[in-house]
Amino acid sequence: QVQLVESGGGLVQPGGSLRLSCAASGIIFSLYNMRWHRQAPGKQRELVAAITTGGNTNYVDSVKGRFTISRDNAKNTVYLQMNSLKPEDTAVYYCNAEHRYIATLKYWGQGTQVTVSS
């Protein structure tokens, strides 16, 4: 059974930091491209950051220079370090795994809430 379990969300003041983690099980983690998405109330889900099996990264413009995605294949975990957080970063953050070669193999976590507020 495949599971992606996010953790690390919470309430933080503007300018603060959080580190999200997504622990994967039931998959060969090193064969999956990993992504973080977010969905704010009343808005569509958007891709925030991505990291390929080879370690290449990509970010949405609004988080460039503030967020860093990384992965630890030994721990089957992907991280999202979020610095200089803004109220507009408030959303539910979801982890997503997509197989490098088989497009139909896609999995989602349950999400973790991030709230940026004073």
Backbone bond lengths (Angstrom), bond angles and torsions (degrees), N, CA, C in turn:
res aa  C-N    CA-C-N  psi(-1)  N-CA   C-N-CA  omega(-1)  CA-C   N-CA-C  phi
1 Q - - - 1.454 - - 1.530 109.43 -
2 V 1.321 115.36 128.49 1.459 120.51 -179.02 1.531 109.65 -84.31
3 Q 1.315 114.94 133.63 1.463 120.00 175.32 1.515 110.00 -136.85
4 L 1.321 115.12 137.10 1.453 122.72 169.05 1.519 106.14 -121.13
5 V 1.315 116.63 119.67 1.457 121.05 -175.24 1.513 109.38 -119.89
6 E 1.346 115.28 113.49 1.456 120.58 179.07 1.523 110.11 -88.31
7 S 1.311 115.37 151.70 1.455 121.45 174.98 1.519 108.46 -153.96
8 G 1.341 115.42 167.62 1.455 120.13 175.39 1.514 115.36 103.07
9 G 1.317 117.62 -4.72 1.456 119.49 178.28 1.516 111.40 -72.90
10 G 1.337 115.22 172.70 1.455 119.56 178.66 1.505 111.40 161.14
11 L 1.325 114.29 -165.48 1.465 122.43 179.19 1.522 109.00 -100.39
12 V 1.321 116.30 130.50 1.464 120.96 -179.43 1.524 108.32 -141.84
13 Q 1.313 116.35 149.45 1.459 120.93 177.74 1.530 110.67 -77.34
14 P 1.320 117.31 154.27 1.463 120.02 174.60 1.528 110.87 -53.59
15 G 1.328 114.64 137.23 1.456 120.01 -176.18 1.513 114.14 90.48
16 G 1.318 116.79 -10.43 1.457 120.91 -178.63 1.516 113.01 -82.63
17 S 1.339 114.30 -175.67 1.460 121.09 -176.79 1.519 110.98 -132.08
18 L 1.311 114.57 152.45 1.460 122.32 171.81 1.527 107.60 -144.18
19 R 1.329 115.91 152.77 1.451 119.93 171.83 1.522 108.71 -123.03
20 L 1.322 115.00 118.59 1.449 120.92 176.34 1.526 109.63 -90.56
21 S 1.317 114.83 145.86 1.457 121.39 175.31 1.520 109.28 -125.59
22 C 1.308 116.09 149.00 1.458 122.16 175.07 1.517 107.34 -135.59
23 A 1.314 115.46 109.94 1.458 121.38 -179.52 1.518 109.90 -96.40
24 A 1.322 116.19 126.02 1.459 121.59 -177.57 1.523 110.34 -105.06
25 S 1.328 114.93 144.84 1.458 121.05 173.65 1.517 108.53 -143.14
26 G 1.333 115.22 153.62 1.463 119.55 178.77 1.510 114.43 84.83
27 I 1.333 117.71 3.62 1.461 121.40 177.33 1.526 109.61 -132.78
28 I 1.323 115.50 161.32 1.465 120.29 171.53 1.523 105.57 -85.18
29 F 1.311 115.65 92.98 1.451 122.68 -167.96 1.532 112.45 -54.42
30 S 1.298 117.39 -38.59 1.470 121.09 -174.99 1.526 112.44 -66.16
31 L 1.314 118.10 -13.86 1.459 121.99 179.68 1.528 113.07 -95.25
32 Y 1.320 116.38 3.85 1.456 120.91 -175.63 1.523 112.34 -113.77
33 N 1.331 115.01 130.99 1.447 120.76 165.53 1.522 107.82 -74.65
34 M 1.312 115.98 138.48 1.457 120.47 -174.11 1.521 110.11 -117.74
35 R 1.323 115.08 143.33 1.461 120.69 -178.55 1.509 110.25 -138.60
36 W 1.326 115.20 151.58 1.460 123.04 167.91 1.528 107.23 -112.45
37 H 1.323 115.06 130.52 1.453 122.79 174.48 1.526 107.72 -119.09
38 R 1.310 116.07 165.39 1.459 119.57 173.70 1.524 109.89 -144.28
39 Q 1.319 113.64 154.44 1.463 119.52 177.49 1.514 108.94 -139.36
40 A 1.328 114.53 117.26 1.455 121.06 176.63 1.529 108.89 -90.88
41 P 1.332 117.10 157.75 1.471 120.01 -179.73 1.523 111.39 -55.74
42 G 1.321 116.33 129.83 1.455 121.35 177.50 1.511 115.02 76.66
43 K 1.336 117.60 5.68 1.465 120.73 -178.59 1.516 110.46 -121.80
44 Q 1.333 115.36 162.41 1.447 120.35 176.73 1.524 110.34 -76.31
45 R 1.315 114.27 154.84 1.464 118.98 175.48 1.520 108.39 -67.62
46 E 1.338 116.20 137.53 1.455 120.36 179.35 1.520 110.73 -127.77
47 L 1.323 114.38 148.69 1.453 121.08 175.55 1.520 108.80 -76.38
48 V 1.310 116.67 127.54 1.462 122.08 -178.20 1.523 111.33 -100.15
49 A 1.323 116.38 -48.80 1.460 120.50 -175.81 1.520 109.17 -154.22
50 A 1.324 115.08 151.51 1.456 120.51 -179.43 1.512 109.61 -141.35
51 I 1.329 115.36 149.26 1.456 120.51 175.00 1.520 107.36 -139.32
52 T 1.321 115.37 130.74 1.459 119.95 -178.06 1.524 110.89 -83.60
53 T 1.331 115.33 174.29 1.455 119.21 176.79 1.519 110.82 -62.15
54 G 1.312 117.19 -26.85 1.456 120.91 179.69 1.513 114.46 -89.22
55 G 1.335 116.47 -0.14 1.461 120.37 176.29 1.515 115.20 93.97
56 N 1.325 117.75 3.69 1.463 119.39 175.67 1.515 110.02 -72.79
57 T 1.330 116.18 140.81 1.459 120.83 -175.26 1.531 111.90 -121.22
58 N 1.321 113.94 156.82 1.458 120.63 178.02 1.519 107.71 -149.63
59 Y 1.348 116.25 147.28 1.461 120.81 -176.37 1.525 110.52 -137.51
60 V 1.316 114.60 150.94 1.461 118.85 169.41 1.527 107.61 -70.21
61 D 1.330 116.72 147.90 1.462 120.28 -173.16 1.525 113.07 -56.21
62 S 1.313 117.03 -35.26 1.468 120.48 -173.94 1.532 113.66 -67.52
63 V 1.326 117.96 -14.81 1.470 119.90 -178.95 1.528 112.96 -116.11
64 K 1.311 117.21 -3.18 1.465 120.02 -179.25 1.531 110.51 -58.72
65 G 1.328 115.06 133.84 1.453 120.58 -178.76 1.517 113.91 85.64
66 R 1.324 117.41 -10.96 1.466 121.12 179.44 1.525 112.92 -115.61
67 F 1.318 117.09 -34.79 1.473 121.88 -177.92 1.527 109.52 -108.71
68 T 1.325 115.12 147.71 1.459 121.25 175.61 1.524 109.52 -134.98
69 I 1.318 115.77 125.09 1.455 120.67 175.51 1.525 108.86 -98.82
70 S 1.320 116.19 140.95 1.459 121.12 178.00 1.517 108.72 -148.67
71 R 1.319 115.26 166.02 1.459 119.48 179.59 1.514 109.87 -140.15
72 D 1.335 115.60 150.86 1.451 123.01 175.28 1.523 105.94 -126.92
73 N 1.315 116.44 99.71 1.469 119.96 -176.14 1.530 111.93 -66.51
74 A 1.320 117.37 -27.00 1.461 120.12 178.46 1.532 111.47 -68.01
75 K 1.340 115.37 -27.72 1.468 120.38 -179.40 1.526 112.22 -104.92
76 N 1.336 117.14 2.44 1.468 121.18 -178.54 1.523 111.32 53.26
77 T 1.313 116.18 42.80 1.452 120.70 -173.08 1.531 110.99 -134.52
78 V 1.328 115.40 140.28 1.448 121.76 171.51 1.519 108.11 -116.49
79 Y 1.328 115.42 145.23 1.461 121.48 -175.43 1.522 110.32 -121.66
80 L 1.321 114.93 155.88 1.454 121.10 169.66 1.527 107.09 -133.97
81 Q 1.318 115.25 105.84 1.469 120.67 175.12 1.516 107.80 -85.88
82 M 1.312 116.03 122.42 1.463 121.81 -176.18 1.523 108.90 -118.45
83 N 1.311 116.41 115.56 1.463 122.77 179.44 1.520 110.09 -115.67
84 S 1.321 115.66 164.06 1.475 121.54 178.28 1.526 110.88 49.01
85 L 1.297 115.38 48.77 1.456 120.01 -175.25 1.528 111.83 -65.89
86 K 1.325 114.22 145.83 1.461 122.24 -178.38 1.532 108.83 -121.36
87 P 1.325 116.95 156.99 1.478 118.51 177.91 1.535 112.67 -55.51
88 E 1.308 117.45 -31.77 1.464 120.01 -179.95 1.524 113.22 -72.61
89 D 1.312 117.68 -6.50 1.465 121.03 173.00 1.529 111.77 -82.18
90 T 1.314 116.81 -7.71 1.459 120.67 179.16 1.527 110.76 -60.62
91 A 1.325 115.92 124.90 1.462 121.40 -176.61 1.522 108.94 -178.44
92 V 1.322 114.97 170.39 1.456 120.11 165.73 1.527 106.97 -88.83
93 Y 1.318 116.19 128.37 1.455 121.82 -177.81 1.529 109.28 -103.09
94 Y 1.326 114.80 130.15 1.460 121.44 -176.78 1.521 110.16 -118.81
95 C 1.309 114.68 140.23 1.456 122.93 173.78 1.532 108.37 -94.00
96 N 1.317 116.04 142.53 1.461 122.02 -178.11 1.522 109.25 -137.92
97 A 1.320 115.94 135.32 1.467 121.66 177.31 1.520 108.96 -119.40
98 E 1.328 116.92 131.24 1.458 121.67 177.46 1.518 109.09 -130.74
99 H 1.322 116.06 126.28 1.456 121.01 -177.78 1.530 110.07 -60.20
100 R 1.288 115.20 141.10 1.460 120.77 -176.63 1.523 112.88 -62.84
101 Y 1.361 116.59 -32.78 1.461 119.85 -174.02 1.526 113.75 -115.58
102 I 1.326 116.93 -24.84 1.464 120.23 -174.47 1.520 108.57 -112.93
103 A 1.328 116.20 102.95 1.465 121.51 -171.15 1.523 113.31 -63.14
104 T 1.321 116.94 -25.81 1.461 119.42 -177.06 1.527 112.97 -77.75
105 L 1.298 117.04 -12.43 1.468 120.52 179.38 1.529 108.91 -88.82
106 K 1.329 115.70 91.39 1.457 122.53 -179.28 1.521 108.30 -132.41
107 Y 1.317 115.53 139.35 1.460 120.13 -177.97 1.521 109.24 -138.82
108 W 1.344 114.27 152.33 1.457 121.55 -179.39 1.524 110.04 -128.83
109 G 1.316 114.59 148.44 1.449 120.31 170.74 1.520 110.56 -86.29
110 Q 1.321 115.54 179.98 1.461 120.74 -175.15 1.524 112.10 -87.45
111 G 1.317 117.00 -13.51 1.458 121.31 178.12 1.516 113.30 96.44
112 T 1.313 114.90 152.91 1.462 121.80 175.66 1.528 107.98 -137.26
113 Q 1.321 115.81 136.10 1.469 120.92 -174.92 1.524 110.32 -82.40
114 V 1.319 114.63 132.06 1.459 121.87 171.79 1.522 107.37 -119.98
115 T 1.321 115.64 123.86 1.459 121.33 179.27 1.522 109.07 -123.94
116 V 1.316 115.97 122.96 1.460 121.65 179.33 1.527 107.86 -111.46
117 S 1.311 115.10 109.88 1.463 119.84 -174.44 1.515 110.25 -158.57
118 S 1.324 115.29 147.76 1.465 119.92 175.39 1.528 110.28 -92.78
